[in-house]
Amino acid sequence: MSKVVYILNGPNLNLLGKREPEIYGHQTLDDVNEMCAALAAELGLEIIFRQSNAEHDLIDWVQEAREAAQAIIINPAAYSHTSIGILDALSACQFPVLEVHVSNIHKREAFRHFSYVSQRADAVIAGCGVEGYLLALRRAATLLDNA
């Protein structure tokens, strides 16, 4: 049976490839999903890939993942800096949580330097473009293999 990894994406990531391509690049979220699905198959993982602009959807999916997954990769986007609710939901998970940011949040505006999610994350990958998702997926596979 495959190990399941939820890949959750927060607000405005549906605009990836269209919004500020000088910061976020030209690849779309569909491209990211395809890249992740291909790598997951190589790694023997199954992914559930979702995006929402609504905080409550992300919280619901994290809670769902508690029963259905073995790891979460999350790009909380702007909710990184504001959502104690997402942090609380992730804190209830007893498996690896990896945080991804397409841009380097530490090189940007000061309000982006702090992430609530980082307080729970087992790893944080920022500034690697969409390749960060693949790095997180590889790390999740390693953590699951060593569990």
C-alpha atoms as one frame of an Amber mdcrd trajectory, in Angstrom:
protein
   0.000   0.000   0.000   1.323   3.447  -0.946   2.127   6.057   1.631  -0.112
   9.097   1.171   1.199  12.654   1.234  -1.198  15.594   1.202   0.154  18.612
  -0.674  -1.882  21.624   0.391  -1.702  25.077  -1.128  -3.036  28.307   0.306
  -4.390  31.576  -1.038  -3.484  32.933  -4.454  -1.471  29.874  -5.457  -4.182
  29.221  -8.033  -2.593  32.251  -9.767   0.878  30.690  -9.855   2.451  31.400
 -13.232   0.210  34.425 -13.764   0.744  36.533 -10.638   4.088  38.291 -10.259
   6.089  35.853 -12.407   9.274  37.772 -11.526   8.810  36.465  -7.962   6.913
  33.200  -8.443   8.005  32.077 -11.911   5.991  30.986 -14.938   4.972  27.461
 -13.963   1.359  26.991 -12.950  -0.059  25.062 -10.029  -1.186  22.417 -12.522
   2.463  22.115 -13.610   3.477  21.679  -9.964   0.808  19.007  -9.480   2.074
  17.104 -12.540   5.709  17.349 -11.384   4.782  16.138  -7.918   2.654  13.278
  -9.239   5.516  12.060 -11.448   8.049  12.199  -8.610   5.627  10.621  -6.144
   5.190   7.662  -8.494   8.988   7.228  -8.640   9.184   7.378  -4.844   6.293
   4.961  -4.323   4.074   7.652  -2.799   0.521   8.682  -3.500  -0.316  12.384
  -3.369  -3.496  14.299  -2.691  -2.954  17.767  -4.195  -5.293  20.620  -3.241
  -5.523  24.418  -3.235  -7.900  26.831  -1.572  -8.099  30.520  -0.880 -10.153
  29.718   2.238  -8.402  29.115   5.553 -11.133  26.775   6.787 -10.623  24.473
   3.778  -6.945  24.115   4.623  -7.781  23.351   8.257 -10.400  20.786   7.197
  -7.898  19.105   4.855  -5.211  18.972   7.555  -7.732  17.334   9.870  -8.715
  14.898   7.109  -5.048  14.073   6.523  -4.666  13.039  10.177  -6.634   9.886
   9.280  -5.730   9.459   5.616  -2.065  10.449   5.191   1.407   9.774   6.465
   2.779  13.299   5.764   1.739  16.809   4.751   3.531  19.259   2.509   1.959
  22.682   2.867   2.480  26.001   1.167   0.264  28.109   3.423   1.134  31.241
   1.430  -0.153  34.358   3.213  -1.693  32.215   5.962   1.867  31.419   7.079
   1.978  34.812   8.740  -1.525  34.913  10.203  -3.055  31.513  10.888  -2.858
  30.085  14.354  -5.758  27.843  13.261  -3.615  26.124  10.634  -0.772  25.814
  13.158  -3.136  24.217  15.683  -4.440  21.748  13.085  -0.910  20.801  12.023
   0.149  20.437  15.655  -2.467  17.705  16.042  -0.723  15.636  13.332   1.643
  12.889  14.445   3.595  12.653  11.191   6.011  14.774   9.125   4.925  18.268
   8.132   6.984  20.146   5.563   6.469  23.824   4.752   7.201  25.137   1.260
   7.435  28.676  -0.090   8.178  29.363  -3.754   9.886  32.667  -2.924  12.421
  33.315  -0.197  10.138  34.841   2.419  13.183  36.030   4.383  14.300  38.292
   1.517  10.913  39.936   1.180   8.844  42.341   3.248   9.427  42.140   7.001
   5.890  40.872   7.708   6.665  37.756   5.632   9.702  36.778   7.726   7.623
  35.089  10.440   5.615  31.923   9.852   3.341  30.309  12.430   3.474  27.087
  10.407   7.261  26.932  10.805   6.738  26.351  14.514   5.312  22.906  13.659
   7.148  22.106  10.431   9.811  19.424  10.444  11.458  21.221   7.520  11.017
  24.548   5.745  11.987  25.007   2.110  11.900  28.570   0.801  13.277  30.335
  -2.238  13.769  27.297  -4.477  10.906  28.125  -6.816   8.483  25.316  -7.567
  11.396  22.888  -7.208  10.833  23.346  -3.472   7.810  21.052  -3.742   9.993
  18.301  -5.197  12.612  18.797  -2.493   9.870  18.545   0.131   8.473  15.394
  -1.472  11.922  13.781  -1.461  12.387  14.766   2.188   8.952  13.386   3.081
   9.901  10.080   1.424  13.118   9.949   3.430  11.340  10.693   6.695   8.687
   8.061   5.976  11.300   5.467   5.023  13.112   6.097   8.312   9.956   6.035
  10.466
